[in-house]
């Protein structure tokens, strides 16, 4: 059930992001990351999405922390791999 709540928070965050409400997106992606169990295969995505929202808010230090966290969680994910 917690994974489902995390997915719902992510969906709200994605909608907020697409509507340009980056502060709400950060809040939703934070909620998703907090609710997600460690076994949730999408945990890294929540951090990646929050990273993007932080960048839109020019919160570069926060974005970097999420990018690094995402890389630690899913080092082989195509969006975090360096070439």
PDB file with SEQRES, HELIX, SHEET and CRYST1 records, atoms N, CA, C and O in Angstrom:
SEQRES   1 A   83  UNK UNK UNK UNK UNK UNK UNK UNK UNK UNK UNK UNK UNK          
SEQRES   2 A   83  UNK UNK UNK UNK UNK UNK UNK UNK UNK UNK UNK UNK UNK          
SEQRES   3 A   83  UNK UNK UNK UNK UNK UNK UNK UNK UNK UNK UNK UNK UNK          
SEQRES   4 A   83  UNK UNK UNK UNK UNK UNK UNK UNK UNK UNK UNK UNK UNK          
SEQRES   5 A   83  UNK UNK UNK UNK UNK UNK UNK UNK UNK UNK UNK UNK UNK          
SEQRES   6 A   83  UNK UNK UNK UNK UNK UNK UNK UNK UNK UNK UNK UNK UNK          
SEQRES   7 A   83  UNK UNK UNK UNK UNK                                          
HELIX    1 AA1 UNK A    2  UNK A   18  1                                  17    
HELIX    2 AA2 UNK A   22  UNK A   35  1                                  14    
HELIX    3 AA3 UNK A   43  UNK A   56  1                                  14    
HELIX    4 AA4 UNK A   60  UNK A   73  1                                  14    
CRYST1    1.000    1.000    1.000  90.00  90.00  90.00 P 1           1          
ATOM      1  N   UNK A   1       0.826  -1.197   0.000  1.00  0.00           N  
ATOM      2  CA  UNK A   1       0.000   0.000   0.000  1.00  0.00           C  
ATOM      3  C   UNK A   1       0.862   1.250   0.000  1.00  0.00           C  
ATOM      4  O   UNK A   1       0.505   2.235  -0.645  1.00  0.00           O  
ATOM      5  N   UNK A   2       1.980   1.239   0.700  1.00  0.00           N  
ATOM      6  CA  UNK A   2       2.839   2.423   0.739  1.00  0.00           C  
ATOM      7  C   UNK A   2       3.416   2.728  -0.641  1.00  0.00           C  
ATOM      8  O   UNK A   2       3.538   3.894  -1.018  1.00  0.00           O  
ATOM      9  N   UNK A   3       3.773   1.683  -1.398  1.00  0.00           N  
ATOM     10  CA  UNK A   3       4.288   1.900  -2.747  1.00  0.00           C  
ATOM     11  C   UNK A   3       3.223   2.565  -3.616  1.00  0.00           C  
ATOM     12  O   UNK A   3       3.540   3.409  -4.453  1.00  0.00           O  
ATOM     13  N   UNK A   4       1.977   2.190  -3.420  1.00  0.00           N  
ATOM     14  CA  UNK A   4       0.890   2.805  -4.186  1.00  0.00           C  
ATOM     15  C   UNK A   4       0.719   4.273  -3.815  1.00  0.00           C  
ATOM     16  O   UNK A   4       0.455   5.106  -4.682  1.00  0.00           O  
ATOM     17  N   UNK A   5       0.868   4.590  -2.542  1.00  0.00           N  
ATOM     18  CA  UNK A   5       0.786   5.986  -2.116  1.00  0.00           C  
ATOM     19  C   UNK A   5       1.957   6.790  -2.672  1.00  0.00           C  
ATOM     20  O   UNK A   5       1.798   7.950  -3.051  1.00  0.00           O  
ATOM     21  N   UNK A   6       3.131   6.168  -2.719  1.00  0.00           N  
ATOM     22  CA  UNK A   6       4.304   6.830  -3.289  1.00  0.00           C  
ATOM     23  C   UNK A   6       4.082   7.107  -4.771  1.00  0.00           C  
ATOM     24  O   UNK A   6       4.408   8.188  -5.262  1.00  0.00           O  
ATOM     25  N   UNK A   7       3.533   6.135  -5.475  1.00  0.00           N  
ATOM     26  CA  UNK A   7       3.255   6.311  -6.905  1.00  0.00           C  
ATOM     27  C   UNK A   7       2.224   7.418  -7.131  1.00  0.00           C  
ATOM     28  O   UNK A   7       2.330   8.181  -8.092  1.00  0.00           O  
ATOM     29  N   UNK A   8       1.234   7.505  -6.253  1.00  0.00           N  
ATOM     30  CA  UNK A   8       0.228   8.568  -6.377  1.00  0.00           C  
ATOM     31  C   UNK A   8       0.856   9.936  -6.139  1.00  0.00           C  
ATOM     32  O   UNK A   8       0.538  10.899  -6.837  1.00  0.00           O  
ATOM     33  N   UNK A   9       1.748  10.024  -5.152  1.00  0.00           N  
ATOM     34  CA  UNK A   9       2.439  11.294  -4.889  1.00  0.00           C  
ATOM     35  C   UNK A   9       3.308  11.673  -6.088  1.00  0.00           C  
ATOM     36  O   UNK A   9       3.374  12.844  -6.461  1.00  0.00           O  
ATOM     37  N   UNK A  10       3.971  10.689  -6.691  1.00  0.00           N  
ATOM     38  CA  UNK A  10       4.794  10.943  -7.884  1.00  0.00           C  
ATOM     39  C   UNK A  10       3.925  11.479  -9.025  1.00  0.00           C  
ATOM     40  O   UNK A  10       4.313  12.416  -9.723  1.00  0.00           O  
ATOM     41  N   UNK A  11       2.758  10.880  -9.203  1.00  0.00           N  
ATOM     42  CA  UNK A  11       1.858  11.334 -10.268  1.00  0.00           C  
ATOM     43  C   UNK A  11       1.429  12.782 -10.044  1.00  0.00           C  
ATOM     44  O   UNK A  11       1.378  13.571 -10.987  1.00  0.00           O  
ATOM     45  N   UNK A  12       1.120  13.129  -8.792  1.00  0.00           N  
ATOM     46  CA  UNK A  12       0.768  14.530  -8.487  1.00  0.00           C  
ATOM     47  C   UNK A  12       1.967  15.441  -8.755  1.00  0.00           C  
ATOM     48  O   UNK A  12       1.807  16.548  -9.269  1.00  0.00           O  
ATOM     49  N   UNK A  13       3.158  14.978  -8.407  1.00  0.00           N  
ATOM     50  CA  UNK A  13       4.363  15.764  -8.645  1.00  0.00           C  
ATOM     51  C   UNK A  13       4.615  15.983 -10.125  1.00  0.00           C  
ATOM     52  O   UNK A  13       4.991  17.076 -10.547  1.00  0.00           O  
ATOM     53  N   UNK A  14       4.407  14.943 -10.903  1.00  0.00           N  
ATOM     54  CA  UNK A  14       4.598  15.067 -12.359  1.00  0.00           C  
ATOM     55  C   UNK A  14       3.625  16.066 -12.958  1.00  0.00           C  
ATOM     56  O   UNK A  14       3.988  16.856 -13.829  1.00  0.00           O  
ATOM     57  N   UNK A  15       2.390  16.025 -12.486  1.00  0.00           N  
ATOM     58  CA  UNK A  15       1.385  16.984 -12.975  1.00  0.00           C  
ATOM     59  C   UNK A  15       1.772  18.408 -12.574  1.00  0.00           C  
ATOM     60  O   UNK A  15       1.696  19.327 -13.389  1.00  0.00           O  
ATOM     61  N   UNK A  16       2.183  18.585 -11.327  1.00  0.00           N  
ATOM     62  CA  UNK A  16       2.596  19.916 -10.866  1.00  0.00           C  
ATOM     63  C   UNK A  16       3.781  20.416 -11.687  1.00  0.00           C  
ATOM     64  O   UNK A  16       3.831  21.585 -12.069  1.00  0.00           O  
ATOM     65  N   UNK A  17       4.730  19.526 -11.955  1.00  0.00           N  
ATOM     66  CA  UNK A  17       5.905  19.907 -12.746  1.00  0.00           C  
ATOM     67  C   UNK A  17       5.482  20.358 -14.146  1.00  0.00           C  
ATOM     68  O   UNK A  17       5.940  21.390 -14.637  1.00  0.00           O  
ATOM     69  N   UNK A  18       4.615  19.586 -14.777  1.00  0.00           N  
ATOM     70  CA  UNK A  18       4.167  19.933 -16.132  1.00  0.00           C  
ATOM     71  C   UNK A  18       3.399  21.249 -16.147  1.00  0.00           C  
ATOM     72  O   UNK A  18       3.367  21.938 -17.167  1.00  0.00           O  
ATOM     73  N   UNK A  19       2.778  21.603 -15.014  1.00  0.00           N  
ATOM     74  CA  UNK A  19       2.039  22.862 -14.909  1.00  0.00           C  
ATOM     75  C   UNK A  19       2.922  24.022 -14.454  1.00  0.00           C  
ATOM     76  O   UNK A  19       2.442  25.142 -14.281  1.00  0.00           O  
ATOM     77  N   UNK A  20       4.207  23.753 -14.262  1.00  0.00           N  
ATOM     78  CA  UNK A  20       5.137  24.807 -13.868  1.00  0.00           C  
ATOM     79  C   UNK A  20       5.124  25.128 -12.388  1.00  0.00           C  
ATOM     80  O   UNK A  20       5.727  26.116 -11.969  1.00  0.00           O  
ATOM     81  N   UNK A  21       4.454  24.319 -11.590  1.00  0.00           N  
ATOM     82  CA  UNK A  21       4.423  24.528 -10.145  1.00  0.00           C  
ATOM     83  C   UNK A  21       5.516  23.672  -9.511  1.00  0.00           C  
ATOM     84  O   UNK A  21       5.248  22.612  -8.946  1.00  0.00           O  
ATOM     85  N   UNK A  22       6.746  24.153  -9.617  1.00  0.00           N  
ATOM     86  CA  UNK A  22       7.912  23.368  -9.213  1.00  0.00           C  
ATOM     87  C   UNK A  22       8.010  23.187  -7.705  1.00  0.00           C  
ATOM     88  O   UNK A  22       8.535  22.176  -7.238  1.00  0.00           O  
ATOM     89  N   UNK A  23       7.517  24.145  -6.946  1.00  0.00           N  
ATOM     90  CA  UNK A  23       7.524  23.998  -5.490  1.00  0.00           C  
ATOM     91  C   UNK A  23       6.603  22.856  -5.077  1.00  0.00           C  
ATOM     92  O   UNK A  23       6.969  22.038  -4.233  1.00  0.00           O  
ATOM     93  N   UNK A  24       5.428  22.794  -5.657  1.00  0.00           N  
ATOM     94  CA  UNK A  24       4.509  21.686  -5.370  1.00  0.00           C  
ATOM     95  C   UNK A  24       5.098  20.366  -5.848  1.00  0.00           C  
ATOM     96  O   UNK A  24       4.940  19.338  -5.191  1.00  0.00           O  
ATOM     97  N   UNK A  25       5.773  20.394  -6.985  1.00  0.00           N  
ATOM     98  CA  UNK A  25       6.398  19.178  -7.501  1.00  0.00           C  
ATOM     99  C   UNK A  25       7.443  18.657  -6.517  1.00  0.00           C  
ATOM    100  O   UNK A  25       7.491  17.458  -6.238  1.00  0.00           O  
ATOM    101  N   UNK A  26       8.275  19.548  -5.994  1.00  0.00           N  
ATOM    102  CA  UNK A  26       9.275  19.145  -4.999  1.00  0.00           C  
ATOM    103  C   UNK A  26       8.584  18.501  -3.806  1.00  0.00           C  
ATOM    104  O   UNK A  26       9.016  17.452  -3.327  1.00  0.00           O  
ATOM    105  N   UNK A  27       7.518  19.119  -3.328  1.00  0.00           N  
ATOM    106  CA  UNK A  27       6.793  18.575  -2.178  1.00  0.00           C  
ATOM    107  C   UNK A  27       6.252  17.174  -2.469  1.00  0.00           C  
ATOM    108  O   UNK A  27       6.357  16.278  -1.631  1.00  0.00           O  
ATOM    109  N   UNK A  28       5.687  16.992  -3.634  1.00  0.00           N  
ATOM    110  CA  UNK A  28       5.111  15.691  -3.998  1.00  0.00           C  
ATOM    111  C   UNK A  28       6.190  14.626  -4.169  1.00  0.00           C  
ATOM    112  O   UNK A  28       6.027  13.496  -3.707  1.00  0.00           O  
ATOM    113  N   UNK A  29       7.289  14.980  -4.830  1.00  0.00           N  
ATOM    114  CA  UNK A  29       8.361  13.998  -5.015  1.00  0.00           C  
ATOM    115  C   UNK A  29       9.035  13.670  -3.685  1.00  0.00           C  
ATOM    116  O   UNK A  29       9.501  12.549  -3.485  1.00  0.00           O  
ATOM    117  N   UNK A  30       9.089  14.639  -2.781  1.00  0.00           N  
ATOM    118  CA  UNK A  30       9.612  14.388  -1.433  1.00  0.00           C  
ATOM    119  C   UNK A  30       8.702  13.402  -0.713  1.00  0.00           C  
ATOM    120  O   UNK A  30       9.176  12.468  -0.065  1.00  0.00           O  
ATOM    121  N   UNK A  31       7.415  13.609  -0.828  1.00  0.00           N  
ATOM    122  CA  UNK A  31       6.455  12.692  -0.217  1.00  0.00           C  
ATOM    123  C   UNK A  31       6.603  11.286  -0.797  1.00  0.00           C  
ATOM    124  O   UNK A  31       6.588  10.300  -0.061  1.00  0.00           O  
ATOM    125  N   UNK A  32       6.743  11.201  -2.116  1.00  0.00           N  
ATOM    126  CA  UNK A  32       6.908   9.895  -2.764  1.00  0.00           C  
ATOM    127  C   UNK A  32       8.147   9.176  -2.242  1.00  0.00           C  
ATOM    128  O   UNK A  32       8.094   7.986  -1.931  1.00  0.00           O  
ATOM    129  N   UNK A  33       9.254   9.893  -2.147  1.00  0.00           N  
ATOM    130  CA  UNK A  33      10.494   9.287  -1.655  1.00  0.00           C  
ATOM    131  C   UNK A  33      10.359   8.847  -0.204  1.00  0.00           C  
ATOM    132  O   UNK A  33      10.895   7.810   0.185  1.00  0.00           O  
ATOM    133  N   UNK A  34       9.649   9.626   0.590  1.00  0.00           N  
ATOM    134  CA  UNK A  34       9.459   9.300   2.003  1.00  0.00           C  
ATOM    135  C   UNK A  34       8.558   8.082   2.179  1.00  0.00           C  
ATOM    136  O   UNK A  34       8.801   7.254   3.056  1.00  0.00           O  
ATOM    137  N   UNK A  35       7.536   7.968   1.365  1.00  0.00           N  
ATOM    138  CA  UNK A  35       6.578   6.872   1.482  1.00  0.00           C  
ATOM    139  C   UNK A  35       7.077   5.561   0.881  1.00  0.00           C  
ATOM    140  O   UNK A  35       6.649   4.484   1.296  1.00  0.00           O  
ATOM    141  N   UNK A  36       7.957   5.646  -0.069  1.00  0.00           N  
ATOM    142  CA  UNK A  36       8.375   4.454  -0.806  1.00  0.00           C  
ATOM    143  C   UNK A  36       9.170   3.494   0.075  1.00  0.00           C  
ATOM    144  O   UNK A  36      10.109   3.902   0.758  1.00  0.00           O  
ATOM    145  N   UNK A  37       8.791   2.223   0.055  1.00  0.00           N  
ATOM    146  CA  UNK A  37       9.612   1.245   0.763  1.00  0.00           C  
ATOM    147  C   UNK A  37      10.935   1.058   0.023  1.00  0.00           C  
ATOM    148  O   UNK A  37      11.023   1.318  -1.177  1.00  0.00           O  
ATOM    149  N   UNK A  38      11.948   0.612   0.735  1.00  0.00           N  
ATOM    150  CA  UNK A  38      13.277   0.430   0.127  1.00  0.00           C  
ATOM    151  C   UNK A  38      13.226  -0.500  -1.083  1.00  0.00           C  
ATOM    152  O   UNK A  38      14.046  -0.386  -1.994  1.00  0.00           O  
ATOM    153  N   UNK A  39      12.277  -1.403  -1.088  1.00  0.00           N  
ATOM    154  CA  UNK A  39      12.161  -2.356  -2.193  1.00  0.00           C  
ATOM    155  C   UNK A  39      11.460  -1.773  -3.423  1.00  0.00           C  
ATOM    156  O   UNK A  39      11.391  -2.431  -4.460  1.00  0.00           O  
ATOM    157  N   UNK A  40      10.949  -0.566  -3.320  1.00  0.00           N  
ATOM    158  CA  UNK A  40      10.242   0.068  -4.444  1.00  0.00           C  
ATOM    159  C   UNK A  40      11.230   0.294  -5.584  1.00  0.00           C  
ATOM    160  O   UNK A  40      12.229   0.989  -5.400  1.00  0.00           O  
ATOM    161  N   UNK A  41      10.971  -0.277  -6.752  1.00  0.00           N  
ATOM    162  CA  UNK A  41      11.911  -0.136  -7.866  1.00  0.00           C  
ATOM    163  C   UNK A  41      11.968   1.271  -8.455  1.00  0.00           C  
ATOM    164  O   UNK A  41      12.795   1.542  -9.326  1.00  0.00           O  
ATOM    165  N   UNK A  42      11.098   2.169  -7.991  1.00  0.00           N  
ATOM    166  CA  UNK A  42      11.062   3.526  -8.538  1.00  0.00           C  
ATOM    167  C   UNK A  42      11.656   4.581  -7.626  1.00  0.00           C  
ATOM    168  O   UNK A  42      11.558   5.770  -7.931  1.00  0.00           O  
ATOM    169  N   UNK A  43      12.267   4.191  -6.521  1.00  0.00           N  
ATOM    170  CA  UNK A  43      12.801   5.161  -5.565  1.00  0.00           C  
ATOM    171  C   UNK A  43      13.746   6.147  -6.251  1.00  0.00           C  
ATOM    172  O   UNK A  43      13.685   7.349  -5.991  1.00  0.00           O  
ATOM    173  N   UNK A  44      14.599   5.654  -7.108  1.00  0.00           N  
ATOM    174  CA  UNK A  44      15.552   6.539  -7.782  1.00  0.00           C  
ATOM    175  C   UNK A  44      14.855   7.567  -8.667  1.00  0.00           C  
ATOM    176  O   UNK A  44      15.343   8.686  -8.828  1.00  0.00           O  
ATOM    177  N   UNK A  45      13.727   7.192  -9.232  1.00  0.00           N  
ATOM    178  CA  UNK A  45      12.985   8.107 -10.103  1.00  0.00           C  
ATOM    179  C   UNK A  45      12.440   9.287  -9.296  1.00  0.00           C  
ATOM    180  O   UNK A  45      12.417  10.415  -9.789  1.00  0.00           O  
ATOM    181  N   UNK A  46      12.004   9.038  -8.066  1.00  0.00           N  
ATOM    182  CA  UNK A  46      11.486  10.113  -7.240  1.00  0.00           C  
ATOM    183  C   UNK A  46      12.571  11.160  -6.992  1.00  0.00           C  
ATOM    184  O   UNK A  46      12.310  12.362  -7.018  1.00  0.00           O  
ATOM    185  N   UNK A  47      13.785  10.684  -6.752  1.00  0.00           N  
ATOM    186  CA  UNK A  47      14.899  11.612  -6.532  1.00  0.00           C  
ATOM    187  C   UNK A  47      15.297  12.318  -7.828  1.00  0.00           C  
ATOM    188  O   UNK A  47      15.630  13.503  -7.817  1.00  0.00           O  
ATOM    189  N   UNK A  48      15.263  11.601  -8.922  1.00  0.00           N  
ATOM    190  CA  UNK A  48      15.586  12.207 -10.214  1.00  0.00           C  
ATOM    191  C   UNK A  48      14.583  13.308 -10.567  1.00  0.00           C  
ATOM    192  O   UNK A  48      14.963  14.389 -11.017  1.00  0.00           O  
ATOM    193  N   UNK A  49      13.308  13.017 -10.356  1.00  0.00           N  
ATOM    194  CA  UNK A  49      12.276  14.010 -10.668  1.00  0.00           C  
ATOM    195  C   UNK A  49      12.378  15.228  -9.752  1.00  0.00           C  
ATOM    196  O   UNK A  49      12.212  16.365 -10.194  1.00  0.00           O  
ATOM    197  N   UNK A  50      12.654  14.976  -8.471  1.00  0.00           N  
ATOM    198  CA  UNK A  50      12.809  16.104  -7.548  1.00  0.00           C  
ATOM    199  C   UNK A  50      14.029  16.931  -7.930  1.00  0.00           C  
ATOM    200  O   UNK A  50      14.013  18.155  -7.808  1.00  0.00           O  
ATOM    201  N   UNK A  51      15.076  16.276  -8.388  1.00  0.00           N  
ATOM    202  CA  UNK A  51      16.274  16.976  -8.873  1.00  0.00           C  
ATOM    203  C   UNK A  51      15.893  17.953  -9.987  1.00  0.00           C  
ATOM    204  O   UNK A  51      16.315  19.110  -9.976  1.00  0.00           O  
ATOM    205  N   UNK A  52      15.107  17.489 -10.931  1.00  0.00           N  
ATOM    206  CA  UNK A  52      14.686  18.351 -12.043  1.00  0.00           C  
ATOM    207  C   UNK A  52      13.879  19.542 -11.541  1.00  0.00           C  
ATOM    208  O   UNK A  52      14.057  20.662 -12.021  1.00  0.00           O  
ATOM    209  N   UNK A  53      12.991  19.305 -10.577  1.00  0.00           N  
ATOM    210  CA  UNK A  53      12.188  20.399 -10.027  1.00  0.00           C  
ATOM    211  C   UNK A  53      13.077  21.394  -9.281  1.00  0.00           C  
ATOM    212  O   UNK A  53      12.892  22.605  -9.394  1.00  0.00           O  
ATOM    213  N   UNK A  54      14.041  20.876  -8.519  1.00  0.00           N  
ATOM    214  CA  UNK A  54      14.979  21.769  -7.832  1.00  0.00           C  
ATOM    215  C   UNK A  54      15.738  22.638  -8.837  1.00  0.00           C  
ATOM    216  O   UNK A  54      15.946  23.827  -8.593  1.00  0.00           O  
ATOM    217  N   UNK A  55      16.146  22.061  -9.947  1.00  0.00           N  
ATOM    218  CA  UNK A  55      16.866  22.855 -10.953  1.00  0.00           C  
ATOM    219  C   UNK A  55      15.995  23.979 -11.496  1.00  0.00           C  
ATOM    220  O   UNK A  55      16.479  25.086 -11.729  1.00  0.00           O  
ATOM    221  N   UNK A  56      14.712  23.699 -11.697  1.00  0.00           N  
ATOM    222  CA  UNK A  56      13.798  24.738 -12.176  1.00  0.00           C  
ATOM    223  C   UNK A  56      13.676  25.880 -11.171  1.00  0.00           C  
ATOM    224  O   UNK A  56      13.415  27.023 -11.545  1.00  0.00           O  
ATOM    225  N   UNK A  57      13.868  25.560  -9.892  1.00  0.00           N  
ATOM    226  CA  UNK A  57      13.810  26.572  -8.832  1.00  0.00           C  
ATOM    227  C   UNK A  57      15.177  27.186  -8.553  1.00  0.00           C  
ATOM    228  O   UNK A  57      15.328  27.994  -7.637  1.00  0.00           O  
ATOM    229  N   UNK A  58      16.165  26.800  -9.344  1.00  0.00           N  
ATOM    230  CA  UNK A  58      17.551  27.260  -9.185  1.00  0.00           C  
ATOM    231  C   UNK A  58      18.130  26.870  -7.814  1.00  0.00           C  
ATOM    232  O   UNK A  58      18.956  27.587  -7.250  1.00  0.00           O  
ATOM    233  N   UNK A  59      17.687  25.737  -7.300  1.00  0.00           N  
ATOM    234  CA  UNK A  59      18.209  25.197  -6.041  1.00  0.00           C  
ATOM    235  C   UNK A  59      19.238  24.127  -6.407  1.00  0.00           C  
ATOM    236  O   UNK A  59      19.007  22.930  -6.234  1.00  0.00           O  
ATOM    237  N   UNK A  60      20.364  24.587  -6.911  1.00  0.00           N  
ATOM    238  CA  UNK A  60      21.373  23.716  -7.491  1.00  0.00           C  
ATOM    239  C   UNK A  60      21.971  22.751  -6.463  1.00  0.00           C  
ATOM    240  O   UNK A  60      22.190  21.582  -6.779  1.00  0.00           O  
ATOM    241  N   UNK A  61      22.236  23.214  -5.258  1.00  0.00           N  
ATOM    242  CA  UNK A  61      22.814  22.334  -4.240  1.00  0.00           C  
ATOM    243  C   UNK A  61      21.861  21.186  -3.908  1.00  0.00           C  
ATOM    244  O   UNK A  61      22.289  20.040  -3.771  1.00  0.00           O  
ATOM    245  N   UNK A  62      20.586  21.490  -3.781  1.00  0.00           N  
ATOM    246  CA  UNK A  62      19.600  20.443  -3.505  1.00  0.00           C  
ATOM    247  C   UNK A  62      19.494  19.479  -4.687  1.00  0.00           C  
ATOM    248  O   UNK A  62      19.374  18.268  -4.502  1.00  0.00           O  
ATOM    249  N   UNK A  63      19.538  20.025  -5.892  1.00  0.00           N  
ATOM    250  CA  UNK A  63      19.475  19.182  -7.085  1.00  0.00           C  
ATOM    251  C   UNK A  63      20.675  18.240  -7.141  1.00  0.00           C  
ATOM    252  O   UNK A  63      20.530  17.063  -7.474  1.00  0.00           O  
ATOM    253  N   UNK A  64      21.840  18.752  -6.821  1.00  0.00           N  
ATOM    254  CA  UNK A  64      23.041  17.912  -6.837  1.00  0.00           C  
ATOM    255  C   UNK A  64      22.925  16.776  -5.822  1.00  0.00           C  
ATOM    256  O   UNK A  64      23.305  15.644  -6.119  1.00  0.00           O  
ATOM    257  N   UNK A  65      22.412  17.061  -4.647  1.00  0.00           N  
ATOM    258  CA  UNK A  65      22.239  16.008  -3.626  1.00  0.00           C  
ATOM    259  C   UNK A  65      21.321  14.908  -4.142  1.00  0.00           C  
ATOM    260  O   UNK A  65      21.597  13.723  -3.954  1.00  0.00           O  
ATOM    261  N   UNK A  66      20.229  15.302  -4.794  1.00  0.00           N  
ATOM    262  CA  UNK A  66      19.324  14.287  -5.335  1.00  0.00           C  
ATOM    263  C   UNK A  66      19.961  13.524  -6.492  1.00  0.00           C  
ATOM    264  O   UNK A  66      19.766  12.315  -6.618  1.00  0.00           O  
ATOM    265  N   UNK A  67      20.711  14.210  -7.326  1.00  0.00           N  
ATOM    266  CA  UNK A  67      21.389  13.522  -8.431  1.00  0.00           C  
ATOM    267  C   UNK A  67      22.378  12.493  -7.888  1.00  0.00           C  
ATOM    268  O   UNK A  67      22.465  11.378  -8.403  1.00  0.00           O  
ATOM    269  N   UNK A  68      23.114  12.863  -6.862  1.00  0.00           N  
ATOM    270  CA  UNK A  68      24.065  11.929  -6.252  1.00  0.00           C  
ATOM    271  C   UNK A  68      23.338  10.758  -5.592  1.00  0.00           C  
ATOM    272  O   UNK A  68      23.782   9.614  -5.696  1.00  0.00           O  
ATOM    273  N   UNK A  69      22.237  11.036  -4.921  1.00  0.00           N  
ATOM    274  CA  UNK A  69      21.447   9.974  -4.286  1.00  0.00           C  
ATOM    275  C   UNK A  69      20.903   9.024  -5.345  1.00  0.00           C  
ATOM    276  O   UNK A  69      20.939   7.806  -5.170  1.00  0.00           O  
ATOM    277  N   UNK A  70      20.407   9.570  -6.424  1.00  0.00           N  
ATOM    278  CA  UNK A  70      19.874   8.761  -7.516  1.00  0.00           C  
ATOM    279  C   UNK A  70      20.976   7.853  -8.078  1.00  0.00           C  
ATOM    280  O   UNK A  70      20.737   6.678  -8.357  1.00  0.00           O  
ATOM    281  N   UNK A  71      22.159   8.397  -8.238  1.00  0.00           N  
ATOM    282  CA  UNK A  71      23.282   7.625  -8.766  1.00  0.00           C  
ATOM    283  C   UNK A  71      23.661   6.491  -7.823  1.00  0.00           C  
ATOM    284  O   UNK A  71      23.982   5.391  -8.272  1.00  0.00           O  
ATOM    285  N   UNK A  72      23.626   6.752  -6.519  1.00  0.00           N  
ATOM    286  CA  UNK A  72      23.936   5.698  -5.540  1.00  0.00           C  
ATOM    287  C   UNK A  72      22.882   4.592  -5.561  1.00  0.00           C  
ATOM    288  O   UNK A  72      23.217   3.411  -5.461  1.00  0.00           O  
ATOM    289  N   UNK A  73      21.620   4.970  -5.690  1.00  0.00           N  
ATOM    290  CA  UNK A  73      20.530   4.001  -5.654  1.00  0.00           C  
ATOM    291  C   UNK A  73      20.501   3.137  -6.918  1.00  0.00           C  
ATOM    292  O   UNK A  73      20.304   1.924  -6.847  1.00  0.00           O  
ATOM    293  N   UNK A  74      20.699   3.771  -8.062  1.00  0.00           N  
ATOM    294  CA  UNK A  74      20.571   3.066  -9.355  1.00  0.00           C  
ATOM    295  C   UNK A  74      21.722   3.445 -10.284  1.00  0.00           C  
ATOM    296  O   UNK A  74      21.512   4.140 -11.278  1.00  0.00           O  
ATOM    297  N   UNK A  75      22.925   2.998  -9.971  1.00  0.00           N  
ATOM    298  CA  UNK A  75      24.094   3.412 -10.767  1.00  0.00           C  
ATOM    299  C   UNK A  75      24.057   2.976 -12.229  1.00  0.00           C  
ATOM    300  O   UNK A  75      24.751   3.558 -13.062  1.00  0.00           O  
ATOM    301  N   UNK A  76      23.267   1.972 -12.547  1.00  0.00           N  
ATOM    302  CA  UNK A  76      23.204   1.494 -13.934  1.00  0.00           C  
ATOM    303  C   UNK A  76      22.017   2.055 -14.712  1.00  0.00           C  
ATOM    304  O   UNK A  76      21.841   1.742 -15.890  1.00  0.00           O  
ATOM    305  N   UNK A  77      21.206   2.881 -14.058  1.00  0.00           N  
ATOM    306  CA  UNK A  77      20.061   3.482 -14.735  1.00  0.00           C  
ATOM    307  C   UNK A  77      20.575   4.403 -15.821  1.00  0.00           C  
ATOM    308  O   UNK A  77      21.501   5.178 -15.582  1.00  0.00           O  
ATOM    309  N   UNK A  78      20.007   4.336 -16.987  1.00  0.00           N  
ATOM    310  CA  UNK A  78      20.530   5.064 -18.148  1.00  0.00           C  
ATOM    311  C   UNK A  78      20.593   6.571 -17.949  1.00  0.00           C  
ATOM    312  O   UNK A  78      21.454   7.220 -18.542  1.00  0.00           O  
ATOM    313  N   UNK A  79      19.727   7.143 -17.150  1.00  0.00           N  
ATOM    314  CA  UNK A  79      19.726   8.585 -16.971  1.00  0.00           C  
ATOM    315  C   UNK A  79      20.849   9.064 -16.052  1.00  0.00           C  
ATOM    316  O   UNK A  79      21.140  10.260 -16.014  1.00  0.00           O  
ATOM    317  N   UNK A  80      21.480   8.159 -15.315  1.00  0.00           N  
ATOM    318  CA  UNK A  80      22.560   8.583 -14.423  1.00  0.00           C  
ATOM    319  C   UNK A  80      23.924   8.091 -14.867  1.00  0.00           C  
ATOM    320  O   UNK A  80      24.942   8.523 -14.328  1.00  0.00           O  
ATOM    321  N   UNK A  81      23.960   7.217 -15.817  1.00  0.00           N  
ATOM    322  CA  UNK A  81      25.245   6.686 -16.289  1.00  0.00           C  
ATOM    323  C   UNK A  81      25.972   7.734 -17.106  1.00  0.00           C  
ATOM    324  O   UNK A  81      25.370   8.446 -17.910  1.00  0.00           O  
ATOM    325  N   UNK A  82      27.261   7.818 -16.892  1.00  0.00           N  
ATOM    326  CA  UNK A  82      28.058   8.692 -17.753  1.00  0.00           C  
ATOM    327  C   UNK A  82      28.610   7.831 -18.882  1.00  0.00           C  
ATOM    328  O   UNK A  82      28.769   6.619 -18.738  1.00  0.00           O  
ATOM    329  N   UNK A  83      28.888   8.458 -19.970  1.00  0.00           N  
ATOM    330  CA  UNK A  83      29.364   7.705 -21.140  1.00  0.00           C  
ATOM    331  C   UNK A  83      30.860   7.745 -21.212  1.00  0.00           C  
ATOM    332  O   UNK A  83      31.450   7.169 -22.126  1.00  0.00           O  
TER     333      UNK A  83                                                      
END                                                                             
